[in-house]
Amino acid sequence: MLLAGAAATGCVIRPQAACAQQATTKRIGVLMGIAENDREGQSRIDAFKQGLKELGWIEGRNIHIDLRFAAGEPEQIRAHAAELVALAPDAILANTTPVVATLQRATQTIPIVFVLVVDPLGRGFVASLARPGANITGFRNFEFSMAGKWLQTLKQVAPRLTHVAAIFNPQTAPFGDQFVRQIEIAAPGFGVETTTISVSDAGDFDPAVAVFAARGGGGLIVLPDAFNTNHRELLISLAAKYRLPAIYPFRFFADSGGLISDGIDSADLITRSAGYIDRILKGAKPADLPVQGPTKFETVINLKTAKALGLDVPSELLAIADEVIE
């Protein structure tokens, strides 16, 4: 009878400490909106695990992590969200706006911590930033006012700029128009005209950018958008092909050959998100955890790309850059 009882708990030949450890193991779901083979995706997972480790959560010891990568595809996001919810984890880490929107529809009970999400209040993910109010909280990335700074920085790098296009996918970045509005407000002060390049498929990028580039004097502002992130190599190659100076929201764009990135330290936000997971696993409610914003920002300039475009980056901009790629 003792053996039967032990077998029922799965602890037939394990020491008592191991049985106690098994009983307290927590389960965490993670749904990333980018591809599994994307170096940035792996970097984000590494930062998250490191953050958990620093708080005493070790995979295989006291936590189990179920990882899913959706590569920005809506069908994959829905399928993976359903899988994770069915596993009934103690908490879910959600990366990108489309992922959070899908998980919100899938569960109103499992705690969700989002990270690198734009406008969680406007998207209806939380009731307020101070008191989220339901099962979702987390870490937002950009204020819309950042768009004016992107235009300013791009104009510094390319002073002959006369036209700028903000590029995004309205389906994956439904907040894009609010960034565009800030660019439009700032544009007269920099003597530039603005337009929007809306895409819904990877095949839309080349013809749309080609038409814009034909006007001359153009530059691109690539908005924070999971679709842009998943197609960044294509965007960067098109900027080079049509000789368009472009500014991007994350450093991995500049690392991949983009001219300049001006934005937040995404690794820092990912690491901080582990702190909210830790608090939830210890009994905190997402409803009581205020939404937090970024505290670390970084500018990266790719001088190789600047030289290829015939641009001389001002010394004052180089002086404040966090990294210069030569």
Secondary structure, DSSP 8 states (H G I E B T S, - for coil): -HHHHHHHHT-SSS-HHHHHHHHT-EEEEEEESS-TT-HHHHHHHHHHHHHHHHTT--BTTTEEEEEEE-TT-HHHHHHHHHHHHHT--SEEEEESHHHHHHHHHH-SSS-EEEEEES-TTTTTS-S-SS---SSEEEEE---TTHHHHHHHHHHHH-TT--EEEEEE-TTT-TTHHHHHHHHHHHHHHHT-EEEEEE-SSGGGHHHHHHHHHTTSSEEEEE-S-HHHHHTHHHHHHHHHHTT--EEESSHHHHHTT-SEEEEE-HHHHHHHHHHHHHHHHTT--GGGS--B----EEEEEEHHHHHHTT----HHHHHH-SEEE-
